[in-house]
Amino acid sequence: MNALEYSAAPGVMTCPGEHADSFECLPSEIGSLCRVIHSGLD
């Protein structure tokens, strides 16, 4: 496994497991995703 493959795969602490479907409603475009995350932190 190269560094890119390693970095692209979720680890034990970041794998959503049974909660993966919770992420389907999030935007895939990085700018939009950042806005969603930032709005949740305000």
ROFI-493614 format. One line per 10 residues: number of its first residue (from 1); their letters; for each residue x, y, z of N, C-alpha, C, O. Coordinates in nm, 2 decimals, always signed. Atoms other than C-alpha are relative to their C-alpha. Layout:
N
NUM> A> X Y Z X Y Z X Y Z X Y Z; ...
This chain:
42
1> MNALEYSAAP> +0.09 -0.12 +0.00 +0.00 +0.00 +0.00 +0.09 +0.12 +0.00 +0.18 +0.14 +0.08; -0.08 -0.12 +0.01 +0.14 +0.34 -0.10 -0.06 +0.10 +0.09 -0.17 +0.08 +0.15; +0.05 -0.10 -0.09 +0.10 +0.66 +0.10 -0.13 +0.06 -0.04 -0.21 +0.09 +0.05; +0.13 -0.06 +0.05 -0.19 +0.79 -0.11 -0.12 -0.10 +0.04 -0.22 -0.06 +0.09; +0.11 +0.10 -0.04 -0.39 +0.46 -0.06 -0.02 +0.00 +0.15 -0.13 -0.02 +0.20; +0.01 +0.00 -0.14 -0.31 +0.46 +0.31 -0.08 +0.12 +0.05 -0.16 +0.11 +0.14; +0.06 -0.12 -0.04 -0.42 +0.82 +0.35 -0.15 +0.01 -0.04 -0.23 +0.07 +0.03; +0.13 -0.01 +0.05 -0.74 +0.77 +0.15 -0.10 -0.10 +0.07 -0.22 -0.08 +0.07; +0.08 +0.10 -0.07 -0.86 +0.47 +0.36 -0.03 +0.05 +0.15 +0.06 +0.10 +0.22; +0.03 -0.03 -0.14 -1.05 +0.53 +0.69 +0.08 -0.09 +0.10 +0.10 -0.21 +0.07
11> GVMTCPGEHA> -0.06 +0.08 -0.10 -0.87 +0.41 +1.00 -0.10 -0.04 +0.11 -0.22 -0.02 +0.10; +0.09 +0.05 -0.11 -1.01 +0.25 +1.32 -0.08 +0.12 +0.06 -0.19 +0.10 +0.09; +0.07 -0.11 -0.06 -1.09 +0.59 +1.47 -0.09 +0.09 -0.09 -0.17 +0.17 -0.04; +0.07 -0.09 +0.10 -1.23 +0.75 +1.15 -0.10 -0.08 -0.08 -0.18 -0.01 -0.16; +0.09 +0.08 +0.08 -1.43 +0.46 +1.00 -0.14 +0.02 +0.05 -0.16 -0.01 +0.17; +0.13 -0.02 -0.06 -1.80 +0.54 +1.03 -0.08 -0.13 +0.03 -0.18 -0.13 +0.10; +0.06 +0.13 -0.03 -1.90 +0.17 +1.03 -0.15 +0.01 -0.03 -0.19 +0.04 -0.13; +0.14 +0.01 +0.02 -2.27 +0.13 +1.09 -0.07 +0.14 -0.02 -0.19 +0.14 -0.05; +0.06 -0.14 +0.01 -2.32 +0.51 +1.08 +0.03 +0.06 -0.13 +0.01 +0.18 -0.15; -0.04 -0.05 +0.13 -2.19 +0.55 +0.72 -0.12 +0.07 -0.07 -0.09 +0.17 -0.14
21> DSFECLPSEI> +0.11 -0.06 +0.06 -2.54 +0.63 +0.60 -0.03 +0.14 +0.04 -0.10 +0.22 -0.03; +0.02 -0.14 -0.06 -2.54 +0.95 +0.82 +0.08 +0.10 -0.09 +0.05 +0.22 -0.08; -0.08 -0.09 +0.08 -2.28 +1.09 +0.58 -0.05 +0.03 -0.14 +0.00 +0.11 -0.21; +0.05 -0.01 +0.14 -2.48 +1.05 +0.26 -0.06 +0.14 -0.03 -0.07 +0.18 -0.14; +0.06 -0.13 +0.03 -2.66 +1.39 +0.31 +0.10 +0.11 +0.00 +0.06 +0.22 -0.04; -0.10 -0.11 +0.01 -2.33 +1.58 +0.33 +0.04 +0.03 -0.14 +0.04 -0.06 -0.22; -0.05 -0.03 +0.14 -2.21 +1.76 +0.02 +0.13 -0.06 -0.03 +0.21 -0.08 +0.06; -0.13 +0.06 +0.04 -1.93 +1.61 -0.18 +0.10 +0.11 -0.04 +0.22 +0.08 -0.05; -0.09 -0.11 +0.04 -1.78 +1.95 -0.29 +0.06 +0.05 +0.13 -0.01 +0.08 +0.22; -0.08 -0.04 -0.13 -1.51 +2.06 -0.04 -0.05 +0.13 +0.05 -0.05 +0.15 +0.18
31> GSLCRVIHSG> +0.04 -0.13 -0.05 -1.62 +2.42 -0.02 -0.13 -0.01 +0.08 -0.15 +0.05 +0.18; +0.13 +0.01 -0.06 -1.98 +2.33 +0.06 +0.01 -0.08 +0.13 -0.05 -0.05 +0.23; -0.02 +0.08 -0.12 -1.87 +2.06 +0.31 +0.07 +0.09 +0.11 +0.03 +0.08 +0.23; -0.06 -0.09 -0.10 -1.65 +2.32 +0.49 -0.10 +0.09 +0.06 -0.10 +0.12 +0.18; +0.10 -0.09 -0.05 -1.94 +2.56 +0.52 -0.10 -0.08 +0.09 -0.14 -0.02 +0.20; +0.09 +0.08 -0.09 -2.16 +2.28 +0.67 +0.07 -0.02 +0.13 +0.01 -0.01 +0.24; -0.07 +0.03 -0.12 -1.89 +2.19 +0.92 +0.02 +0.13 +0.08 +0.00 +0.13 +0.21; -0.02 -0.13 -0.07 -1.82 +2.56 +1.01 -0.13 +0.04 +0.06 -0.13 +0.10 +0.17; +0.13 -0.05 -0.05 -2.19 +2.63 +1.05 -0.04 -0.08 +0.13 -0.11 -0.03 +0.22; +0.02 +0.09 -0.12 -2.21 +2.34 +1.30 +0.08 +0.04 +0.12 +0.05 +0.00 +0.23
41> LD> -0.10 -0.03 -0.10 -1.92 +2.48 +1.50 -0.03 +0.14 +0.06 +0.02 +0.18 +0.17; +0.03 -0.14 -0.05 -2.06 +2.84 +1.54 -0.09 +0.00 +0.12 -0.13 +0.10 +0.17
